Amino acid sequence: MKDSVYGLLKAKYLVDQGSMRNWRFIVFLILVAILMIANSHNYEQKIYRISALESEVKELRAEFVDRRSELMELKMESTVSAKMEEREIFPSSVPPKKIEVVKPNDKNIWQKLWE
């Protein structure tokens, strides 16, 4: 047991005759560790990007609601009439009337013959 601990501390497994197999495994473990670190880094970057986009969407949605309420206020008849009074254009006291255009019926050949 004492020899195995000393052999491990002195890294004899890296310089013995079968050490090439150990080196391959160590290089494999290093590559796997690098891939895991890169993958977690990429994942964290995506999480930060998603949270930034979500906050931007919330901000844009709030701005949209604000603009929509401003538009609704501008479209109100009282607001339009107040802005037109500045230009000395006043609303009519007589309500508008609907004009209907009636299209005359074209007579077919038989109706023209019987006239």
C-alpha positions in Angstrom: 0.0 0.0 0.0 2.9 2.3 0.9 4.5 1.7 -2.5 1.3 2.4 -4.4 0.9 5.8 -2.6 4.6 6.7 -3.3 4.2 5.5 -6.9 1.1 7.7 -7.3 2.9 10.7 -5.8 6.0 10.2 -7.9 3.8 9.8 -11.0 5.5 6.5 -12.0 2.3 5.6 -14.0 3.4 8.4 -16.5 6.9 7.2 -17.1 6.6 3.3 -16.9 6.5 1.1 -20.0 2.7 1.1 -20.3 2.5 4.8 -19.8 1.4 5.5 -23.4 -2.0 4.1 -22.6 -2.2 6.3 -19.5 -1.2 9.4 -21.4 -4.0 8.8 -24.0 -6.6 8.5 -21.2 -5.3 11.7 -19.6 -5.5 13.6 -22.9 -9.0 12.2 -23.4 -10.0 13.4 -20.0 -8.5 16.9 -20.6 -10.4 17.1 -24.0 -13.7 16.1 -22.3 -13.2 18.7 -19.6 -12.5 21.4 -22.2 -15.6 20.5 -24.1 -17.7 20.5 -20.9 -16.3 24.0 -20.0 -17.0 25.3 -23.5 -20.5 23.9 -23.5 -21.4 25.4 -20.1 -19.9 28.8 -21.2 -22.0 28.7 -24.4 -25.1 27.8 -22.4 -24.6 30.7 -20.0 -24.2 33.1 -22.9 -27.5 31.9 -24.3 -29.2 32.3 -21.0 -28.0 35.9 -20.7 -29.0 36.7 -24.3 -32.5 35.2 -23.6 -33.0 37.3 -20.4 -31.8 40.5 -22.3 -34.3 39.8 -25.1 -37.1 39.2 -22.6 -36.5 42.5 -20.9 -36.4 44.2 -24.2 -39.7 42.6 -25.2 -41.3 43.8 -21.9 -40.0 47.3 -22.5 -41.3 47.4 -26.1 -44.6 46.0 -25.1 -44.9 48.8 -22.4 -44.0 51.4 -25.0 -46.6 49.9 -27.4 -49.4 50.1 -24.8 -48.4 53.7 -24.0 -48.4 54.7 -27.7 -51.7 53.0 -28.3 -53.3 54.9 -25.4 -51.9 58.2 -26.7 -53.4 57.3 -30.2 -56.8 56.5 -28.7 -56.8 59.9 -26.9 -55.8 61.7 -30.1 -58.6 60.0 -32.0 -61.3 61.2 -29.6 -63.8 63.7 -31.0 -63.2 66.2 -28.2 -59.5 66.2 -28.8 -59.9 66.7 -32.6 -62.5 69.5 -32.1 -60.2 71.2 -29.6 -57.3 71.1 -32.1 -59.5 72.4 -34.9 -60.8 75.3 -32.8 -57.2 76.6 -32.8 -57.5 76.9 -36.6 -60.9 78.4 -36.3 -62.7 75.3 -37.6 -65.7 74.5 -35.5 -67.8 71.3 -35.4 -71.1 71.4 -37.2 -74.3 71.8 -35.2 -76.3 69.8 -37.7 -75.6 66.1 -37.8 -74.5 64.7 -41.1 -77.0 62.9 -43.3 -76.4 59.6 -45.1 -76.6 59.8 -48.9 -77.7 56.6 -50.6 -77.3 56.2 -54.3 -79.8 53.9 -55.9 -78.7 52.2 -59.0 -81.4 52.0 -61.7 -82.4 48.6 -62.8 -81.4 47.7 -66.3 -84.3 46.2 -68.2 -83.7 43.0 -70.0 -84.7 42.4 -73.6 -88.1 41.0 -72.9 -89.1 43.9 -70.7 -88.1 46.3 -73.4 -90.2 44.5 -76.0 -93.3 44.7 -73.9 -93.2 48.4 -73.4 
